[in-house]
């Protein structure tokens, strides 16, 4: 008589994890301070793009020279992300973010003072200062990602990345608002009198942001914690054993080997290169575009609203919605959502090219809408890949280097959008009379030759290949790992 076959093992029910009492509230306080710190980094990162027309005019720089200064920062930032990400896993997130904050404070002040001086080799000196600033700022993102990987479990990270995108965009909003205030002057009404601040020189954009950073970094060091255990909590991550020691460090070589041997890391990094080019192409050049093509300077309502409100708000909304969709509808997968976002960017890019070629209604408002569409899509991929996917791929022990590798490629893309795009915009500049704008066609430069402006078609077309490549990489990752639980996909 044959023995009965054992019954098949019951499928494991999904584990429902509940955080300990008080944990969520403490976590909110932690990431709010970290978000504020990283947002303050942005005050010292995007201040150059806001005052680009004034810098070019005052110092007599070409598009290529301005682009080279931006490219130097972005290139050094990319290298710094790769190197500093590895160090961050050893230093700890708070220490890394503090190093970056102190460095950017010193170097932004130096940039402003040099720009005020009559120093020889001005362009070369500003380029070197901005390059050094890019390197030290590269301690920020790996530190931020490492800390928050410890505080968020995998299926919370997409939503967190979206919320964190809001915090980051506060920095962009602050840069835009500050640039507008300095350009127009402002008043602060008090009980008995009013403080009036007159129109200030554009160089103050490298003086005021560092002061804000100093205040915030002090608060962050006083109140934020590297991981839950420092605050008296213990959570178990999906990729950790229950008895895993959160204080233990992995050897630097082991971190390097494990992250760099993962093909998913490089595919995500390649897509992030595309995000970096498009993101920098928009933010580094949109003020020049509106100034030269639509004759709208920094004092205009449209440019102030774009910089201080519309761009950061739409980017925040895109980051938050895409993060929630990634967590709730795709179970923590990032590639499906990112693929759709890259495709949406391409649609807006094509429409923008049609507008610049006269095939679509052309106006400053239409240009705003199309730029917002491109910017929203690339900023949503910025948070879902650079933050959420990096956290998934590295876990709490290796998130710093995972974020560093992936984020470095964003800034290599941004470097190309600085120097490379600057060269193209100079090479294919068009006379004012040929630009489909409201700018005066009779404007002349110092040599009495007809003034030239950037070619908007070249600007928008330059972004299209990167939207296509990003879409292709994410579709591949989506289909290649469909039905699996591969982290970072």
BADO-590279 format. One record per residue (C-alpha): residue number from 1; residue in three letters; x, y, z. Coordinates in pm, whole numbers. Layout:
BEGIN
REC resi resn      u      v      w
REC  NUM  ALA      X      Y      Z
...
***
This chain:
BEGIN
REC resi resn      u      v      w
REC    1  UNK      0      0      0
REC    2  UNK    160    325   -113
REC    3  UNK    203    603    134
REC    4  UNK    -11    908     76
REC    5  UNK    164   1200    -95
REC    6  UNK    227   1496    129
REC    7  UNK     -6   1785     68
REC    8  UNK    152   2073   -123
REC    9  UNK    283   2346    102
REC   10  UNK     52   2636    135
REC   11  UNK    163   2954    -36
REC   12  UNK    307   3207    200
REC   13  UNK     69   3490    266
REC   14  UNK    218   3833    213
REC   15  UNK    364   3971    533
REC   16  UNK    177   4268    668
REC   17  UNK    431   4484    844
REC   18  UNK    333   4741   1104
REC   19  UNK    574   5007   1218
REC   20  UNK    623   5050   1594
REC   21  UNK    422   5322   1773
REC   22  UNK    560   5672   1721
REC   23  UNK    786   5561   1438
REC   24  UNK    608   5738   1152
REC   25  UNK    600   6071   1334
REC   26  UNK    971   6048   1415
REC   27  UNK   1045   5955   1054
REC   28  UNK    854   6257    925
REC   29  UNK   1064   6485   1143
REC   30  UNK   1380   6315   1018
REC   31  UNK   1311   6335    647
REC   32  UNK   1170   6687    673
REC   33  UNK   1504   6811    808
REC   34  UNK   1696   6611    550
REC   35  UNK   1467   6739    274
REC   36  UNK   1516   7096    390
REC   37  UNK   1892   7041    391
REC   38  UNK   1897   6902     40
REC   39  UNK   1661   7175    -80
REC   40  UNK   1911   7429     53
REC   41  UNK   2179   7261   -162
REC   42  UNK   1962   7352   -462
REC   43  UNK   1975   7719   -364
REC   44  UNK   2349   7699   -426
REC   45  UNK   2318   7473   -731
REC   46  UNK   2064   7639   -959
REC   47  UNK   2144   8000   -872
REC   48  UNK   2368   8032  -1178
REC   49  UNK   2095   7932  -1424
REC   50  UNK   1856   8194  -1287
REC   51  UNK   2094   8487  -1343
REC   52  UNK   2249   8350  -1666
REC   53  UNK   2143   8642  -1892
REC   54  UNK   2281   8897  -1644
REC   55  UNK   2607   8705  -1601
REC   56  UNK   2658   8679  -1979
REC   57  UNK   2584   9049  -2031
REC   58  UNK   2789   9182  -1740
REC   59  UNK   3096   8964  -1789
REC   60  UNK   3073   8940  -2169
REC   61  UNK   3052   8560  -2178
REC   62  UNK   2928   8361  -2479
REC   63  UNK   2679   8074  -2460
REC   64  UNK   2971   7835  -2485
REC   65  UNK   3155   7999  -2194
REC   66  UNK   2843   7999  -1977
REC   67  UNK   2778   7638  -2079
REC   68  UNK   3137   7545  -1995
REC   69  UNK   3100   7681  -1640
REC   70  UNK   2781   7478  -1595
REC   71  UNK   2948   7173  -1750
REC   72  UNK   3247   7198  -1516
REC   73  UNK   3016   7181  -1214
REC   74  UNK   2810   6899  -1360
REC   75  UNK   3113   6695  -1464
REC   76  UNK   3277   6732  -1124
REC   77  UNK   2944   6650   -957
REC   78  UNK   2916   6332  -1162
REC   79  UNK   3267   6218  -1070
REC   80  UNK   3205   6322   -711
REC   81  UNK   2886   6118   -692
REC   82  UNK   3071   5805   -797
REC   83  UNK   3359   5859   -554
REC   84  UNK   3172   6018   -264
REC   85  UNK   2892   5765   -281
REC   86  UNK   3144   5496   -191
REC   87  UNK   3283   5704     95
REC   88  UNK   2932   5787    221
REC   89  UNK   2861   5422    299
REC   90  UNK   3157   5442    538
REC   91  UNK   3119   5800    669
REC   92  UNK   2744   5791    730
REC   93  UNK   2480   6012    572
REC   94  UNK   2479   6307    815
REC   95  UNK   2854   6350    804
REC   96  UNK   2857   6334    424
REC   97  UNK   2578   6592    391
REC   98  UNK   2755   6824    636
REC   99  UNK   3081   6807    440
REC  100  UNK   2895   6893    120
REC  101  UNK   2706   7182    283
REC  102  UNK   3017   7345    430
REC  103  UNK   3197   7311     98
REC  104  UNK   2920   7464   -111
REC  105  UNK   2884   7757    132
REC  106  UNK   3254   7846     98
REC  107  UNK   3266   7799   -280
REC  108  UNK   2945   7993   -355
REC  109  UNK   3073   8288   -157
REC  110  UNK   3402   8260   -346
REC  111  UNK   3219   8256   -682
REC  112  UNK   3030   8575   -595
REC  113  UNK   3342   8756   -472
REC  114  UNK   3544   8655   -779
REC  115  UNK   3261   8772  -1009
REC  116  UNK   3273   9112   -832
REC  117  UNK   3649   9145   -873
REC  118  UNK   3863   9262  -1164
REC  119  UNK   4076   8951  -1144
REC  120  UNK   4258   8836  -1455
REC  121  UNK   4157   8505  -1607
REC  122  UNK   3803   8564  -1480
REC  123  UNK   3634   8297  -1690
REC  124  UNK   3892   8030  -1600
REC  125  UNK   3875   8119  -1230
REC  126  UNK   3494   8101  -1217
REC  127  UNK   3506   7769  -1402
REC  128  UNK   3747   7619  -1146
REC  129  UNK   3544   7749   -848
REC  130  UNK   3222   7605   -993
REC  131  UNK   3399   7276  -1067
REC  132  UNK   3511   7246   -703
REC  133  UNK   3158   7332   -590
REC  134  UNK   3019   7051   -802
REC  135  UNK   3250   6800   -639
REC  136  UNK   3167   6892   -278
REC  137  UNK   2791   6909   -348
REC  138  UNK   2818   6547   -459
REC  139  UNK   2829   6444    -92
REC  140  UNK   2464   6551    -56
REC  141  UNK   2255   6307   -261
REC  142  UNK   2433   5984   -150
REC  143  UNK   2408   6097    212
REC  144  UNK   2039   6178    180
REC  145  UNK   1957   5850      2
REC  146  UNK   2158   5641    249
REC  147  UNK   1981   5783    554
REC  148  UNK   1634   5748    411
REC  149  UNK   1692   5395    282
REC  150  UNK   1732   5297    647
REC  151  UNK   1402   5467    740
REC  152  UNK   1181   5341    453
REC  153  UNK   1096   4987    346
REC  154  UNK   1092   4897    -23
REC  155  UNK    721   4947    -95
REC  156  UNK    727   5285     73
REC  157  UNK   1019   5424   -124
REC  158  UNK    840   5528   -443
REC  159  UNK    591   5739   -249
REC  160  UNK    873   5871    -34
REC  161  UNK   1074   5963   -344
REC  162  UNK    775   6162   -469
REC  163  UNK    734   6344   -138
REC  164  UNK   1106   6402   -127
REC  165  UNK   1087   6545   -476
REC  166  UNK    856   6809   -332
REC  167  UNK   1115   6897    -68
REC  168  UNK   1389   6915   -331
REC  169  UNK   1177   7135   -556
REC  170  UNK   1140   7378   -268
REC  171  UNK   1504   7457   -339
REC  172  UNK   1428   7533   -704
REC  173  UNK   1126   7736   -597
REC  174  UNK   1343   7927   -352
REC  175  UNK   1606   8001   -618
REC  176  UNK   1342   8132   -857
REC  177  UNK   1170   8344   -594
REC  178  UNK   1498   8481   -462
REC  179  UNK   1616   8568   -813
REC  180  UNK   1292   8757   -878
REC  181  UNK   1314   8947   -548
REC  182  UNK   1672   9052   -611
REC  183  UNK   1585   9169   -961
REC  184  UNK   1286   9381   -853
REC  185  UNK   1353   9469   -488
REC  186  UNK   1101   9401   -211
REC  187  UNK    960   9528    119
REC  188  UNK    909   9351    452
REC  189  UNK    626   9517    650
REC  190  UNK    673   9511   1029
REC  191  UNK    452   9648   1307
REC  192  UNK    600   9998   1330
REC  193  UNK    800  10030   1009
REC  194  UNK    879   9862    679
REC  195  UNK   1216   9724    573
REC  196  UNK   1278   9802    206
REC  197  UNK   1535   9603     10
REC  198  UNK   1633   9774   -317
REC  199  UNK   1716   9596   -641
REC  200  UNK   2037   9404   -576
REC  201  UNK   2320   9297   -802
REC  202  UNK   2291   8945   -948
REC  203  UNK   2606   8844   -759
REC  204  UNK   2404   8839   -436
REC  205  UNK   2263   8509   -563
REC  206  UNK   2596   8364   -445
REC  207  UNK   2586   8535   -106
REC  208  UNK   2234   8493     36
REC  209  UNK   2186   8117    -37
REC  210  UNK   2502   8016    160
REC  211  UNK   2369   8196    468
REC  212  UNK   2047   7994    447
REC  213  UNK   2244   7668    408
REC  214  UNK   2444   7736    726
REC  215  UNK   2128   7776    936
REC  216  UNK   1963   7462    799
REC  217  UNK   2268   7236    826
REC  218  UNK   2299   7323   1196
REC  219  UNK   1935   7224   1255
REC  220  UNK   1981   6899   1060
REC  221  UNK   2283   6796   1266
REC  222  UNK   2098   6866   1591
REC  223  UNK   1780   6672   1512
REC  224  UNK   1818   6418   1228
REC  225  UNK   1937   6058   1281
REC  226  UNK   2128   5830   1044
REC  227  UNK   1899   5531   1099
REC  228  UNK   1601   5432   1315
REC  229  UNK   1814   5254   1573
REC  230  UNK   1979   5585   1668
REC  231  UNK   1630   5711   1757
REC  232  UNK   1538   5396   1955
REC  233  UNK   1342   5210   1683
REC  234  UNK   1404   4887   1493
REC  235  UNK   1250   4797   1158
REC  236  UNK   1318   4493    940
REC  237  UNK   1383   4553    570
REC  238  UNK   1283   4318    290
REC  239  UNK   1648   4256    199
REC  240  UNK   1773   4200    557
REC  241  UNK   1767   3918    807
REC  242  UNK   1578   3980   1131
REC  243  UNK   1902   3974   1332
REC  244  UNK   2096   4194   1087
REC  245  UNK   2319   4447   1264
REC  246  UNK   2227   4797   1137
REC  247  UNK   2553   4937   1274
REC  248  UNK   2774   4695   1078
REC  249  UNK   2969   4825    778
REC  250  UNK   3043   4637    456
REC  251  UNK   3400   4663    329
REC  252  UNK   3435   4931     61
REC  253  UNK   3565   4683   -196
REC  254  UNK   3266   4452   -138
REC  255  UNK   3027   4744   -184
REC  256  UNK   3204   4843   -507
REC  257  UNK   3204   4490   -645
REC  258  UNK   2842   4413   -565
REC  259  UNK   2697   4735   -705
REC  260  UNK   2912   4758  -1018
REC  261  UNK   2848   4391  -1108
REC  262  UNK   2470   4442  -1119
REC  263  UNK   2358   4506  -1481
REC  264  UNK   2036   4671  -1361
REC  265  UNK   2243   4948  -1200
REC  266  UNK   2402   5035  -1535
REC  267  UNK   2074   5028  -1727
REC  268  UNK   1913   5261  -1473
REC  269  UNK   2226   5479  -1485
REC  270  UNK   2206   5496  -1865
REC  271  UNK   1844   5612  -1847
REC  272  UNK   1944   5862  -1581
REC  273  UNK   2203   6010  -1821
REC  274  UNK   1907   6092  -2047
REC  275  UNK   1719   6250  -1757
REC  276  UNK   2026   6457  -1673
REC  277  UNK   2063   6599  -2022
REC  278  UNK   1698   6699  -2054
REC  279  UNK   1671   6834  -1700
REC  280  UNK   1980   7054  -1741
REC  281  UNK   1882   7157  -2094
REC  282  UNK   1559   7297  -1950
REC  283  UNK   1680   7450  -1626
REC  284  UNK   2016   7586  -1740
REC  285  UNK   1880   7744  -2058
REC  286  UNK   1514   7838  -2012
REC  287  UNK   1588   8189  -1880
REC  288  UNK   1812   8253  -2183
REC  289  UNK   1539   8115  -2411
REC  290  UNK   1274   8350  -2273
REC  291  UNK   1517   8642  -2268
REC  292  UNK   1639   8601  -2627
REC  293  UNK   1336   8450  -2800
REC  294  UNK   1049   8621  -2619
REC  295  UNK   1227   8932  -2486
REC  296  UNK   1123   8838  -2132
REC  297  UNK   1393   8907  -1873
REC  298  UNK   1416   8800  -1510
REC  299  UNK   1187   9088  -1407
REC  300  UNK    901   8961  -1625
REC  301  UNK    606   8793  -1452
REC  302  UNK    621   8486  -1676
REC  303  UNK    987   8408  -1604
REC  304  UNK    948   8473  -1231
REC  305  UNK    641   8248  -1215
REC  306  UNK    812   7976  -1420
REC  307  UNK   1122   7975  -1198
REC  308  UNK    958   8027   -861
REC  309  UNK    627   7844   -899
REC  310  UNK    526   7654  -1210
REC  311  UNK    841   7447  -1272
REC  312  UNK    885   7325   -911
REC  313  UNK    513   7270   -848
REC  314  UNK    460   7062  -1163
REC  315  UNK    783   6870  -1099
REC  316  UNK    665   6794   -745
REC  317  UNK    324   6677   -863
REC  318  UNK    481   6449  -1124
REC  319  UNK    725   6301   -872
REC  320  UNK    455   6235   -613
REC  321  UNK    200   6079   -849
REC  322  UNK    456   5859  -1024
REC  323  UNK    596   5740   -691
REC  324  UNK    252   5642   -559
REC  325  UNK    169   5460   -884
REC  326  UNK    501   5274   -869
REC  327  UNK    437   5157   -511
REC  328  UNK     64   5088   -522
REC  329  UNK     -3   4968   -878
REC  330  UNK    330   4807   -966
REC  331  UNK    433   4669   -625
REC  332  UNK    754   4869   -598
REC  333  UNK    863   4834   -962
REC  334  UNK   1010   5149  -1117
REC  335  UNK   1073   5076  -1488
REC  336  UNK    707   5065  -1607
REC  337  UNK    631   5408  -1468
REC  338  UNK    963   5555  -1586
REC  339  UNK    902   5423  -1942
REC  340  UNK    571   5610  -1961
REC  341  UNK    731   5926  -1824
REC  342  UNK   1009   5924  -2085
REC  343  UNK    750   5876  -2360
REC  344  UNK    542   6169  -2230
REC  345  UNK    853   6388  -2242
REC  346  UNK    902   6294  -2608
REC  347  UNK    547   6399  -2694
REC  348  UNK    601   6745  -2546
REC  349  UNK    942   6774  -2718
REC  350  UNK    788   6702  -3058
REC  351  UNK    514   6959  -2996
REC  352  UNK    777   7214  -2893
REC  353  UNK    972   7156  -3216
REC  354  UNK    649   7200  -3413
REC  355  UNK    585   7528  -3231
REC  356  UNK    933   7663  -3301
REC  357  UNK    892   7571  -3670
REC  358  UNK    557   7751  -3695
REC  359  UNK    349   7432  -3723
REC  360  UNK    178   7497  -3390
REC  361  UNK     42   7809  -3223
REC  362  UNK    343   8008  -3106
REC  363  UNK    329   8224  -2794
REC  364  UNK    517   8265  -2469
REC  365  UNK    231   8092  -2286
REC  366  UNK    238   7794  -2524
REC  367  UNK    615   7773  -2475
REC  368  UNK    562   7771  -2097
REC  369  UNK    314   7483  -2118
REC  370  UNK    540   7270  -2338
REC  371  UNK    851   7335  -2128
REC  372  UNK    651   7248  -1816
REC  373  UNK    547   6918  -1975
REC  374  UNK    906   6823  -2057
REC  375  UNK   1034   6936  -1718
REC  376  UNK    761   6752  -1525
REC  377  UNK    836   6423  -1699
REC  378  UNK   1212   6439  -1649
REC  379  UNK   1182   6541  -1283
REC  380  UNK    948   6251  -1214
REC  381  UNK   1208   6009  -1356
REC  382  UNK   1465   6197  -1148
REC  383  UNK   1295   6094   -824
REC  384  UNK   1174   5747   -920
REC  385  UNK   1510   5631  -1060
REC  386  UNK   1770   5838   -878
REC  387  UNK   1605   5798   -538
REC  388  UNK   1363   5502   -525
REC  389  UNK   1548   5264   -761
REC  390  UNK   1885   5349   -601
REC  391  UNK   1743   5270   -255
REC  392  UNK   1609   4937   -382
REC  393  UNK   1936   4839   -548
REC  394  UNK   2166   4930   -259
REC  395  UNK   1966   4859     53
REC  396  UNK   2061   5044    370
REC  397  UNK   2422   4918    367
REC  398  UNK   2508   5014      7
REC  399  UNK   2253   5282    -87
REC  400  UNK   2514   5559    -82
REC  401  UNK   2723   5403   -359
REC  402  UNK   2420   5281   -557
REC  403  UNK   2284   5636   -555
REC  404  UNK   2628   5774   -638
REC  405  UNK   2675   5553   -944
REC  406  UNK   2328   5619  -1082
REC  407  UNK   2321   5990  -1001
REC  408  UNK   2668   6044  -1148
REC  409  UNK   2532   5959  -1491
REC  410  UNK   2263   6223  -1456
REC  411  UNK   2536   6484  -1423
REC  412  UNK   2743   6346  -1706
REC  413  UNK   2430   6406  -1913
REC  414  UNK   2396   6752  -1762
REC  415  UNK   2761   6820  -1849
REC  416  UNK   2681   6751  -2214
REC  417  UNK   2380   6983  -2187
REC  418  UNK   2614   7257  -2067
REC  419  UNK   2927   7259  -2281
REC  420  UNK   2795   7061  -2580
REC  421  UNK   2464   7241  -2602
REC  422  UNK   2634   7576  -2547
REC  423  UNK   2856   7510  -2850
REC  424  UNK   2558   7408  -3063
REC  425  UNK   2353   7710  -2963
REC  426  UNK   2642   7941  -3054
REC  427  UNK   2712   7751  -3378
REC  428  UNK   2351   7759  -3496
REC  429  UNK   2250   8098  -3354
REC  430  UNK   2018   8299  -3579
REC  431  UNK   1982   8675  -3636
REC  432  UNK   1711   8838  -3428
REC  433  UNK   1515   8918  -3741
REC  434  UNK   1474   8545  -3815
REC  435  UNK   1350   8455  -3467
REC  436  UNK    972   8408  -3442
REC  437  UNK    948   8630  -3136
REC  438  UNK    835   8965  -3009
REC  439  UNK   1197   9075  -2961
REC  440  UNK   1303   9381  -3157
REC  441  UNK   1460   9277  -3486
REC  442  UNK   1675   9591  -3493
REC  443  UNK   1877   9504  -3180
REC  444  UNK   2249   9517  -3249
REC  445  UNK   2550   9404  -3051
REC  446  UNK   2866   9594  -2964
REC  447  UNK   3023   9524  -3304
REC  448  UNK   2719   9677  -3485
REC  449  UNK   2653   9342  -3651
REC  450  UNK   2297   9207  -3629
REC  451  UNK   2249   9046  -3290
REC  452  UNK   2196   8671  -3278
REC  453  UNK   1982   8460  -3050
REC  454  UNK   1964   8088  -2979
REC  455  UNK   1779   7874  -3231
REC  456  UNK   1480   7733  -3038
REC  457  UNK   1443   7440  -3280
REC  458  UNK   1800   7329  -3209
REC  459  UNK   1732   7360  -2835
REC  460  UNK   1423   7140  -2840
REC  461  UNK   1556   6890  -3097
REC  462  UNK   1868   6834  -2883
REC  463  UNK   1647   6677  -2615
REC  464  UNK   1461   6432  -2841
REC  465  UNK   1722   6154  -2874
REC  466  UNK   1757   6131  -2497
REC  467  UNK   1383   6096  -2449
REC  468  UNK   1387   5811  -2703
REC  469  UNK   1684   5631  -2545
REC  470  UNK   1537   5665  -2196
REC  471  UNK   1208   5519  -2315
REC  472  UNK   1386   5226  -2480
REC  473  UNK   1598   5140  -2175
REC  474  UNK   1303   5144  -1938
REC  475  UNK   1081   4941  -2173
REC  476  UNK   1360   4681  -2195
REC  477  UNK   1395   4667  -1816
REC  478  UNK   1017   4647  -1778
REC  479  UNK    974   4357  -2022
REC  480  UNK   1296   4176  -1929
REC  481  UNK   1194   4150  -1562
REC  482  UNK    819   4125  -1603
REC  483  UNK    672   3884  -1348
REC  484  UNK    981   3897  -1126
REC  485  UNK   1059   4084   -807
REC  486  UNK   1400   4207   -920
REC  487  UNK   1498   4512   -718
REC  488  UNK   1536   4842   -901
REC  489  UNK   1325   4737  -1200
***
